[in-house]
Amino acid sequence: MFLGLSYAAYWSEIAGLPLPREVDALAKGRTSQTLFIAAKHPVARGASNAYFRGVGELIAKESDQRLSRHEPVL
């Protein structure tokens, strides 16, 4: 998980793949074994507990989808 959407170009470089911006103010990308999430920085405007709860729910949902396809979660 990367914090700070203004650094998205750097996060893409580190991840080695594009991290397209989603409508819910985060960016995500995936390799066969890794989910990359770029979210607002905790002190950014609009970064509330509800926002980060939503990010956590997204991560859980993405993990559940991998488990349902019997893919290893590392």
C-alpha positions in Angstrom: 0.0 0.0 0.0 1.3 3.4 -1.0 0.2 6.6 0.6 -0.1 9.8 -1.3 -1.8 9.9 -4.7 0.4 12.8 -5.9 3.2 10.3 -6.0 1.3 7.9 -8.3 4.1 8.0 -11.0 6.7 6.9 -8.5 4.4 4.1 -7.1 3.9 2.8 -10.7 7.6 2.7 -11.2 8.1 0.8 -7.9 5.3 -1.6 -8.7 6.5 -2.1 -12.3 3.0 -1.6 -13.8 0.5 1.2 -14.3 -1.7 2.0 -11.3 -4.9 3.5 -12.9 -6.9 5.9 -10.8 -10.2 4.5 -9.6 -13.3 6.6 -9.1 -13.1 6.2 -5.3 -9.9 8.3 -5.0 -7.4 5.5 -5.1 -5.3 3.7 -7.6 -4.7 0.0 -7.9 -2.9 -2.6 -9.9 -2.1 -6.3 -9.6 0.5 -8.8 -10.6 -0.1 -12.5 -10.3 0.9 -12.4 -6.6 0.6 -8.8 -5.4 -2.1 -6.2 -5.1 -0.8 -2.6 -5.2 -3.0 0.1 -3.7 -2.2 3.8 -3.8 -4.4 5.8 -1.4 -4.7 9.3 -0.1 -2.2 10.3 2.5 -3.7 10.2 6.0 -3.4 13.9 6.4 -4.9 14.7 3.0 -8.2 16.5 2.7 -11.0 13.9 2.7 -8.9 11.1 4.2 -11.4 10.1 6.9 -11.8 6.9 8.9 -14.6 6.0 6.5 -12.2 6.4 3.5 -9.6 4.1 5.0 -12.3 1.6 6.1 -13.4 1.5 2.4 -9.8 0.9 1.3 -9.6 -2.0 3.8 -12.9 -3.4 2.5 -11.5 -3.2 -1.1 -8.4 -5.1 -0.1 -10.5 -7.7 1.7 -12.8 -8.1 -1.4 -9.8 -8.4 -3.7 -8.3 -11.1 -1.4 -11.6 -13.0 -1.2 -11.8 -13.1 -5.0 -8.3 -14.6 -5.2 -9.2 -17.2 -2.5 -12.4 -18.1 -4.3 -10.3 -18.9 -7.4 -8.0 -21.0 -5.2 -5.0 -18.7 -6.0 -2.3 -18.5 -3.3 -2.3 -15.4 -1.2 1.2 -14.4 -0.3 
